[in-house]
């Protein structure tokens, strides 16, 4: 009996180690994807930043699937969600959101699997789909329904919410959301939204606050892509 228990413990430890390694690998992929994604994001500033959220969620969808092996409900939800994720990757946002005869959409998954990790991720996917489809009000609703304590995910979602508010010309709300994103001090996310915030202040004619954001990029995130144009942006505030 002792031998069997020991073998069971060893198997459990091995499973946990494999899971931990898989999650760690996905975090590495996340960093790489975010770095590569910055070029696209920065070259499409008028398309208010949501690309970073899409990249993060695609990767974390996989992580939640991996973690879900311990939770049958999560496994079921992740399997149901996979076709919707594929539709999302093909930019078929209407199908990904509402589904069809072959696909269960993110809205249905969010409702049916409320309380699971996959259901939570479905909220964020739904928010991004709504943003892509031009429905910023519903985008904000579902992005706010997504919860995460992750140091990269949380500020990225806040930044995406800020983009929605900017689209809606609710600039004060956008500023609040961008400040929440920046507060994380995340080296990947914060400089992106410092730049966005600075550009918003410039649009409002507040050159002093705009300059402060661009200077913060240069001082705190000197190795970021955004820092490369910091001097040019600062000069626009003189």
Secondary structure by P-SEA (a helix, b strand, c coil): caaaaaaaaaaaaaaaaaaaaaaaaaaaaaaaaaaaaaaaaaacccccccaaaaaaaaaaaaaaaaaccccaaaaaaaaaaaaaaaaaaacccccccccccccccaaaaaaaacccaaaaaaaaaaaaaaaaacaaaaaaaaaaacccccccaaaaaaaaaaaaaaaacaaaaaaaaaaaaacccccccaaaaaaaaaaaaaaacaaaaaaaaaaaaaacccccccccaaaaaaaaac
